[in-house]
């Protein structure tokens, strides 16, 4: 006797389809709502549109696989950003990036060069912050998380997050003021 020749349980089949349908709709809703924020944050941390897209795709894949573990849809944004941060960390475990020779690249000569240099300086100053300050700052500035949400993601209490944000901004301000003062002294 063949085990599969018996009658199929149609009610079990339909309940599986209903569950899959529900899971797919829930997943699609999350992706539709948060994909732009995920991409923006991914681009901010890697500065490469292709890598950012890959990070978002890997994040979505992991989210699909474990969407049943998301118990509260209100925490979905933090859950997705945590997956993205972990995917970015995995990227460095898997691959060594090639070094780029600066001499191979031309510097643009246009009127916006000063603004580009200011933006680049700010990005470098943020990147040079210690991770304990940089990560909460990026989560606030790029992803728009509140101090409470940042604390939940980084396993810190809200007051610690607020302190780190305050210190990060002060470090940036001091660093940029020092650069500006040194620049004026060399030109004056």
C-alpha positions in Angstrom: 0.0 0.0 0.0 1.3 3.4 -0.9 1.3 6.0 1.9 0.5 8.8 -0.5 -2.4 7.0 -2.3 -4.9 7.7 0.5 -7.2 10.6 0.5 -5.6 14.0 1.2 -6.8 16.1 4.0 -8.2 19.1 2.1 -8.8 21.1 5.2 -5.1 20.8 6.3 -4.1 21.8 2.8 -6.3 24.9 2.8 -5.1 25.9 6.3 -1.4 25.7 5.1 -2.3 27.8 2.1 -4.1 30.4 4.3 -1.0 30.5 6.6 1.3 31.0 3.7 -0.9 33.7 2.2 -1.0 35.5 5.6 2.8 35.2 5.9 3.4 36.5 2.4 1.0 39.5 2.9 2.7 40.4 6.2 6.1 40.1 4.7 5.1 42.2 1.6 3.6 44.9 3.9 6.9 45.1 5.9 9.0 45.3 2.8 6.8 48.0 1.2 6.9 50.1 4.3 10.6 49.8 5.3 12.6 49.0 2.1 13.4 52.7 1.4 14.6 53.2 4.9 16.6 50.0 4.9 18.3 51.0 1.6 19.1 54.5 2.9 20.7 53.1 6.0 22.6 50.4 4.1 23.9 53.0 1.7 25.0 55.2 4.5 27.0 52.5 6.2 28.6 51.1 3.0 28.7 54.1 0.5 28.1 51.8 -2.4 24.6 51.5 -4.1 25.2 47.9 -5.3 26.4 46.7 -1.9 23.5 48.6 -0.2 21.0 46.8 -2.5 22.6 43.4 -1.7 22.4 44.2 2.0 18.7 45.0 1.7 18.1 41.9 -0.3 19.9 39.7 2.2 17.9 41.5 5.0 14.6 40.8 3.2 15.6 37.1 2.7 16.4 36.6 6.4 13.3 38.5 7.3 11.2 36.1 5.1 12.8 33.1 6.7 12.2 34.2 10.2 9.1 36.4 9.9 7.2 34.1 12.3 9.6 35.1 15.0 8.4 38.7 14.8 5.7 38.8 17.4 4.9 42.5 17.4 4.6 44.4 14.2 5.3 47.6 16.1 8.9 46.4 16.5 9.3 45.5 12.9 11.5 48.5 11.9 14.0 47.8 14.7 13.9 44.1 13.9 14.7 44.7 10.2 17.4 47.2 11.0 19.0 44.8 13.4 19.0 42.1 10.6 20.6 44.7 8.3 23.3 45.6 10.8 24.1 41.9 11.3 24.2 41.3 7.5 26.7 44.2 7.1 28.9 42.6 9.8 28.7 39.2 8.0 29.8 41.0 4.8 33.1 41.8 6.5 33.5 38.2 7.8 33.0 36.8 4.3 35.1 39.1 2.1 38.1 41.3 2.1 37.6 44.5 0.0 40.3 45.5 -2.4 42.3 48.7 -1.7 41.8 51.6 -4.2 44.8 53.7 -5.2 43.8 57.4 -4.8 46.1 58.4 -7.7 43.8 56.5 -10.1 40.9 58.9 -9.5 40.5 62.4 -10.7 39.2 65.2 -8.5 36.3 67.1 -9.9 36.9 70.8 -10.4 33.6 72.6 -10.1 31.8 75.3 -8.0 30.3 72.7 -5.7 33.7 71.4 -4.7 33.6 73.3 -1.4 30.2 71.9 -0.4 31.4 68.4 -1.5 34.5 68.8 0.7 32.4 69.9 3.7 30.1 66.9 3.2 33.1 64.6 2.8 34.7 66.1 5.9 31.5 65.5 8.0 31.3 61.9 6.7 34.9 61.3 7.6 34.4 62.8 11.1 31.3 60.7 11.7 33.2 57.6 10.4 36.1 58.3 12.8 33.9 58.3 15.9 34.1 55.3 18.1 31.4 52.7 17.4 29.7 53.3 20.7 29.0 56.9 19.5 28.8 56.4 15.8 26.2 53.6 15.7 23.5 55.4 17.8 24.2 58.7 15.9 23.6 56.9 12.5 20.5 55.1 13.8 19.1 58.5 14.8 20.2 60.6 11.8 19.8 58.2 9.0 17.1 55.8 10.2 15.1 58.2 12.3 15.0 56.0 15.4 14.1 57.5 18.8 16.5 57.1 21.7 14.2 54.3 23.1 14.2 52.4 19.8 18.0 52.8 19.5 18.3 51.5 23.1 16.2 48.4 22.3 18.3 47.6 19.2 21.7 48.1 20.9 20.6 46.6 24.2 21.2 49.8 26.1 18.9 51.9 28.3 17.5 55.1 27.0 19.7 57.4 29.2 22.8 55.7 27.9 21.7 56.3 24.4 21.0 59.9 25.1 24.4 60.3 26.7 26.1 58.7 23.7 24.2 60.9 21.3 25.1 64.0 23.2 28.8 63.0 23.4 28.8 62.1 19.7 27.4 65.4 18.7 29.9 67.3 21.0 32.8 65.3 19.6 31.7 66.2 16.1 31.3 69.8 16.9 34.7 70.0 18.6 36.3 68.2 15.8 34.8 70.4 13.1 35.5 73.5 15.1 39.1 72.5 15.3 39.3 71.8 11.6 37.7 75.2 10.9 40.0 77.1 13.2 43.1 75.4 11.7 41.9 76.1 8.2 41.3 79.8 9.0 44.7 80.0 10.7 46.5 78.6 7.6 44.6 81.0 5.3 44.9 84.1 7.4 
